[in-house]
């Protein structure tokens, strides 16, 4: 096993175990269903990433044939031009330059067509990758929605609930675990997106992957701010208890 590249199978296995962990602790939570969807996306991503890395042999054969035909066409134009220009050398300068101009136009058009054909495979893969990456951006927002109402302030006794406040039945430990699961899902979403950049090092795809990784990192940072609040409360309570014992 190589440790220099992401392993899609290992990421899928990690998400599968995370889904089971969430189900064991929060069997009725919607977060478990979101993680199940993330697992389905991961399994689909493993297949798609392998397809992206695999060369499209049929398309490459067509490209080689197109390039060969284009080069043959350029050679034919050059031969025809040489046959036309040689007899008229020194007699009809205007006709000679007109022929050269026409040949240059043909060469430019054929060159553009060849460039289009050579880059066709990469552009097809890029378009597919960008379309697939939208799923990671969407599920990252869905994961973030599931942690929005998980406010540590309610557990710290910072005010009574209102009539429209969401039901909060989790203990401090359960809330910490729930938030940690959300953070793990965000990190794994970023790693799934990185598989596309790993298999297709295209600048556009890399920029899109970096945007998703930055998005998931920002969401995870918000989650860990809540976890830090819960942990700092424990530290403050412990110091308070130590002070009371000392007095």
C-alpha positions as CSV (number, residue, x, y, z in Angstrom):
1,X,0.0,0.0,0.0
2,X,1.3,3.4,-1.0
3,X,1.3,6.2,1.6
4,X,1.9,8.9,-0.9
5,X,-1.6,9.0,-2.3
6,X,-5.2,8.9,-1.0
7,X,-6.7,5.4,-1.1
8,X,-10.4,5.6,-2.2
9,X,-11.2,2.2,-0.7
10,X,-9.8,3.3,2.7
11,X,-11.9,6.5,2.6
12,X,-15.0,4.5,1.9
13,X,-14.2,2.1,4.7
14,X,-13.7,5.0,7.1
15,X,-17.1,6.6,6.2
16,X,-18.8,3.2,6.6
17,X,-17.4,2.8,10.1
18,X,-18.4,6.4,10.9
19,X,-21.9,5.7,9.8
20,X,-22.1,2.7,12.1
21,X,-20.7,4.7,15.0
22,X,-23.3,7.4,14.5
23,X,-26.0,4.7,14.3
24,X,-24.9,3.0,17.5
25,X,-24.9,6.3,19.5
26,X,-27.7,8.2,17.8
27,X,-29.9,5.6,16.0
28,X,-32.7,8.0,15.3
29,X,-30.6,11.0,14.3
30,X,-30.9,12.5,10.9
31,X,-27.1,12.8,10.9
32,X,-26.9,9.0,10.4
33,X,-29.0,9.3,7.2
34,X,-26.7,12.1,6.0
35,X,-23.7,9.9,6.6
36,X,-25.4,7.1,4.7
37,X,-25.8,9.4,1.8
38,X,-22.1,10.4,2.1
39,X,-21.2,6.7,2.0
40,X,-23.2,6.3,-1.2
41,X,-21.5,9.3,-2.7
42,X,-18.1,7.9,-1.6
43,X,-18.7,4.5,-3.2
44,X,-19.8,6.3,-6.4
45,X,-16.8,8.5,-6.2
46,X,-14.4,5.5,-5.9
47,X,-15.8,4.2,-9.2
48,X,-15.8,7.6,-11.0
49,X,-12.3,8.4,-9.8
50,X,-11.0,5.2,-11.2
51,X,-12.7,5.9,-14.5
52,X,-11.2,9.4,-14.7
53,X,-7.7,7.9,-14.1
54,X,-8.3,5.3,-16.8
55,X,-7.4,6.5,-20.4
56,X,-10.2,6.6,-22.9
57,X,-8.6,4.3,-25.5
58,X,-11.4,4.6,-28.1
59,X,-11.3,8.4,-27.9
60,X,-7.5,8.4,-28.2
61,X,-7.6,6.2,-31.3
62,X,-10.0,8.8,-32.9
63,X,-7.7,11.6,-31.8
64,X,-4.7,9.9,-33.3
65,X,-6.6,9.3,-36.5
66,X,-7.8,13.0,-36.6
67,X,-4.2,14.2,-36.0
68,X,-2.8,12.0,-38.7
69,X,-5.5,13.1,-41.1
70,X,-4.8,16.7,-40.3
71,X,-1.1,16.4,-40.8
72,X,-1.7,14.6,-44.1
73,X,-4.0,17.4,-45.1
74,X,-1.3,20.0,-44.4
75,X,1.2,18.0,-46.4
76,X,-1.2,17.8,-49.3
77,X,-1.8,21.5,-49.2
78,X,1.9,22.2,-49.1
79,X,2.5,19.9,-52.2
80,X,-0.4,21.5,-54.1
81,X,0.9,25.0,-53.2
82,X,4.4,24.1,-54.3
83,X,3.1,22.8,-57.7
84,X,1.1,26.0,-58.2
85,X,3.9,28.4,-57.1
86,X,6.8,26.8,-58.9
87,X,5.6,27.4,-62.5
88,X,4.6,31.0,-61.7
89,X,7.8,31.9,-59.9
90,X,8.9,35.3,-61.1
91,X,5.7,36.0,-63.2
92,X,2.6,36.4,-61.1
93,X,3.7,37.6,-57.7
94,X,0.1,38.5,-56.6
95,X,-1.1,34.9,-57.3
96,X,1.8,33.5,-55.4
97,X,1.0,35.6,-52.3
98,X,-2.7,34.8,-52.6
99,X,-1.8,31.1,-52.6
100,X,0.4,31.5,-49.6
101,X,-2.3,33.4,-47.7
102,X,-4.8,30.7,-48.5
103,X,-2.4,28.0,-47.3
104,X,-1.7,29.9,-44.1
105,X,-5.5,30.1,-43.4
106,X,-5.9,26.4,-44.0
107,X,-2.9,25.7,-41.7
108,X,-4.3,27.8,-38.9
109,X,-7.7,26.1,-39.1
110,X,-6.2,22.7,-39.2
111,X,-3.9,23.5,-36.3
112,X,-6.9,24.8,-34.2
113,X,-8.8,21.6,-35.1
114,X,-5.8,19.5,-34.0
115,X,-5.5,21.4,-30.7
116,X,-9.2,20.8,-30.1
117,X,-8.8,17.1,-30.7
118,X,-5.7,16.7,-28.6
119,X,-7.3,18.4,-25.6
120,X,-10.7,16.8,-26.0
121,X,-10.2,14.0,-23.5
122,X,-9.0,16.3,-20.7
123,X,-11.9,18.7,-21.3
124,X,-14.4,15.8,-21.1
125,X,-12.9,14.6,-17.8
126,X,-12.8,18.1,-16.5
127,X,-16.4,18.7,-17.2
128,X,-17.4,15.4,-15.5
129,X,-15.3,16.2,-12.5
130,X,-16.7,19.6,-12.0
131,X,-20.2,18.2,-12.3
132,X,-19.5,15.5,-9.7
133,X,-17.8,18.0,-7.3
134,X,-21.1,19.9,-6.9
135,X,-22.3,16.9,-4.8
136,X,-19.6,17.5,-2.2
137,X,-20.4,21.2,-1.9
138,X,-24.1,20.4,-1.3
139,X,-23.6,17.7,1.3
140,X,-21.1,19.9,3.2
141,X,-23.9,22.4,3.6
142,X,-26.3,19.7,4.6
143,X,-23.9,18.5,7.3
144,X,-23.5,22.1,8.5
145,X,-27.3,22.4,8.8
146,X,-27.4,19.5,11.2
147,X,-25.0,21.2,13.7
148,X,-26.5,24.7,13.6
149,X,-29.0,24.1,16.4
150,X,-26.5,22.2,18.6
151,X,-25.8,25.2,20.8
152,X,-23.6,24.5,23.8
153,X,-24.9,27.6,25.6
154,X,-28.1,25.8,26.5
155,X,-26.2,23.1,28.4
156,X,-24.2,25.7,30.3
157,X,-27.3,27.3,31.8
158,X,-27.1,30.6,29.9
159,X,-30.8,31.2,29.6
160,X,-34.2,29.5,29.4
161,X,-35.6,28.0,26.2
162,X,-38.4,29.8,24.3
163,X,-41.5,28.3,22.9
164,X,-39.9,28.0,19.4
165,X,-36.6,26.7,20.6
166,X,-35.6,23.3,19.2
167,X,-35.8,20.3,21.6
168,X,-32.4,19.7,23.1
169,X,-32.2,16.3,24.9
170,X,-28.5,15.6,24.5
171,X,-26.1,15.5,27.5
172,X,-22.8,17.4,27.3
173,X,-20.9,14.3,26.3
174,X,-23.5,13.3,23.6
175,X,-23.4,16.8,22.2
176,X,-19.6,16.7,22.0
177,X,-19.7,13.4,20.2
178,X,-22.4,14.6,17.8
179,X,-20.3,17.7,16.9
180,X,-17.2,15.6,16.5
181,X,-19.1,13.3,14.1
182,X,-20.1,16.4,12.1
183,X,-16.5,17.5,12.0
184,X,-15.3,14.1,10.8
185,X,-17.9,14.1,8.0
186,X,-16.7,17.5,6.8
187,X,-13.1,16.3,6.7
188,X,-14.0,13.1,4.8
189,X,-16.1,15.2,2.3
190,X,-13.0,17.2,1.6
191,X,-10.9,14.1,1.2
192,X,-13.4,12.6,-1.3
193,X,-13.2,15.8,-3.4
194,X,-9.4,15.6,-3.3
195,X,-9.6,12.2,-5.1
196,X,-10.6,14.0,-8.3
197,X,-7.6,16.4,-8.1
198,X,-5.3,13.3,-7.5
199,X,-6.5,11.5,-10.5
200,X,-6.9,14.5,-12.8
201,X,-4.3,17.2,-12.0
202,X,-6.1,19.8,-14.0
203,X,-5.7,23.5,-12.8
204,X,-9.5,24.1,-13.0
205,X,-10.3,20.9,-11.1
206,X,-7.6,21.6,-8.5
207,X,-9.1,25.1,-7.9
208,X,-12.6,23.6,-7.5
209,X,-11.3,20.9,-5.0
210,X,-9.4,23.6,-3.1
211,X,-12.6,25.6,-2.8
212,X,-14.4,22.6,-1.4
213,X,-11.6,21.8,1.1
214,X,-11.7,25.4,2.3
215,X,-15.5,25.3,2.7
216,X,-15.4,22.0,4.7
217,X,-12.5,23.4,6.8
218,X,-14.4,26.5,7.6
219,X,-17.5,24.5,8.6
220,X,-15.3,22.2,10.8
221,X,-13.7,25.3,12.4
222,X,-17.2,26.5,13.5
223,X,-17.9,23.1,15.0
224,X,-14.7,23.0,17.0
225,X,-15.4,26.4,18.4
226,X,-18.5,24.8,20.0
227,X,-16.5,21.9,21.2
228,X,-14.0,24.2,22.7
229,X,-16.7,26.1,24.6
230,X,-17.9,22.8,26.1
231,X,-14.4,21.8,27.1
232,X,-13.5,25.2,28.5
233,X,-16.7,24.9,30.7
234,X,-15.3,21.7,32.2
235,X,-12.0,23.3,32.9
236,X,-13.7,26.3,34.5
237,X,-15.9,24.1,36.6
238,X,-12.9,22.0,37.7
239,X,-11.0,25.1,38.8
240,X,-14.0,26.4,40.6
241,X,-14.4,23.1,42.5
242,X,-10.7,23.1,43.4
243,X,-11.0,26.7,44.7
244,X,-14.1,25.7,46.8
245,X,-12.2,22.7,48.3
246,X,-9.2,24.9,49.1
247,X,-11.4,27.3,51.0
